[in-house]
Amino acid sequence: MMPVSLPVLVLFISSIGWGLTWLPLKYLNQQGMQGPLLVFVAFGAAALALMPAFARQKRHWLGQLRYLGLIALFGGFANLSFQIALYQGEVIRVMILFYLLPVWSVLGGRLYLGERIDGLRLVTVCGALLGAFLILGGGAMFDTRSSWVDLLAVASGMAFAMNNIVFRATQSLPVTSKVTAVFVGCAVMMGGYLLVATPAPAVYGWQTLMLTMLYGVVWVMLITFGTQWGVTRLEAGRASIIIIMELVAAVVSASLLLGETLAPRELVGGVLVLATVVAETLREVVTPQISPGQP
């Protein structure tokens, strides 16, 4: 049996971790820490925790601030727009529109990194998108009219794809510096959103605040490092297909822990996604060489 590479394994495990984030989020929501404020506190705490390491790596990123700026912009906007879309819109529609991610990643990888699109990659992209479509409701999700929230969800997937492409292209930048830029970008943008949106005051205790910070510093930081470390070492299109594993993890875990029943359509979709992930996980891929710092 063909051995699975470490980047693929790390990205696979991290994607499952993202798919299980609904567990701490559900608990924190029940304790009064909701919506954008939760994201601001969690990502802000993670950014502050990484600042000492970020400062020590100054000599590595000082001459490449434009790339860190792009990562902060794309990564921050991807997280901001995705959270706002979930907060304002219908979860099913937002998720399926965000999971157009493999399309943007494959196209972006081809245009900006020169990554080859072979027949298997086309099949796995189509299979992953079809599986995600079935899991998230099929044609029923299009019964309602499109809105600005739909556009925000699509933009979030595009921004996340671009963030991953910049991560992969900037091989000379330490992953810690790039992850810090993502957290800073998200915290700054979410903070600005909170100032403009002026949501209703949240009611929570100090224990909930500390748990939210711990969630950001431990859970979010670990899975973000795992995701971005894997993305840096894999083709953009291949990585985006493996990332869809988080969708399967979310659906299966909710089914097991909340007693929800999977419909036949959802089971078929899950099998499709798993099949595409396995295909991309086990395939041998020769990736093009990327010069350090290449945009």
Secondary structure as the mmCIF struct_conf table of DSSP 4:
data_model
#
loop_
_struct_conf.conf_type_id
_struct_conf.id
_struct_conf.beg_label_comp_id
_struct_conf.beg_label_asym_id
_struct_conf.beg_label_seq_id
_struct_conf.end_label_comp_id
_struct_conf.end_label_asym_id
_struct_conf.end_label_seq_id
HELX_LH_PP_P HELX_LH_PP_P1 MET A 2 SER A 5
HELX_RH_AL_P HELX_RH_AL_P1 LEU A 6 GLY A 19
TURN_TY1_P TURN_TY1_P1 LEU A 20 THR A 21
HELX_RH_AL_P HELX_RH_AL_P2 TRP A 22 GLN A 30
TURN_TY1_P TURN_TY1_P2 GLN A 31 GLY A 32
HELX_RH_AL_P HELX_RH_AL_P3 GLY A 35 ARG A 56
TURN_TY1_P TURN_TY1_P3 GLN A 57 GLN A 57
HELX_RH_AL_P HELX_RH_AL_P4 LYS A 58 TRP A 61
HELX_RH_3T_P HELX_RH_3T_P1 LEU A 62 GLN A 64
HELX_RH_AL_P HELX_RH_AL_P5 LEU A 65 GLN A 88
BEND BEND1 GLY A 89 GLY A 89
HELX_RH_AL_P HELX_RH_AL_P6 VAL A 91 PHE A 98
TURN_TY1_P TURN_TY1_P4 TYR A 99 LEU A 100
HELX_RH_AL_P HELX_RH_AL_P7 LEU A 101 LEU A 113
HELX_RH_AL_P HELX_RH_AL_P8 GLY A 119 ILE A 135
TURN_TY1_P TURN_TY1_P5 LEU A 136 GLY A 137
HELX_RH_3T_P HELX_RH_3T_P2 GLY A 138 PHE A 142
BEND BEND2 ASP A 143 THR A 144
HELX_RH_AL_P HELX_RH_AL_P9 TRP A 148 ALA A 169
TURN_TY1_P TURN_TY1_P6 GLN A 171 SER A 172
BEND BEND3 LEU A 173 LEU A 173
HELX_RH_AL_P HELX_RH_AL_P10 VAL A 175 ALA A 197
HELX_LH_PP_P HELX_LH_PP_P2 PRO A 199 ALA A 202
HELX_RH_AL_P HELX_RH_AL_P11 TRP A 206 LEU A 214
HELX_RH_PI_P HELX_RH_PI_P1 TYR A 215 VAL A 220
HELX_RH_AL_P HELX_RH_AL_P12 MET A 221 ARG A 233
BEND BEND4 LEU A 234 LEU A 234
HELX_RH_AL_P HELX_RH_AL_P13 ALA A 236 ILE A 243
TURN_TY1_P TURN_TY1_P7 ILE A 244 ILE A 244
HELX_RH_AL_P HELX_RH_AL_P14 MET A 245 LEU A 258
HELX_LH_PP_P HELX_LH_PP_P3 GLU A 260 ALA A 263
HELX_RH_AL_P HELX_RH_AL_P15 PRO A 264 LEU A 282
BEND BEND5 ARG A 283 ARG A 283
HELX_LH_PP_P HELX_LH_PP_P4 THR A 287 GLN A 289
TURN_TY1_P TURN_TY1_P8 PRO A 292 GLY A 293
#
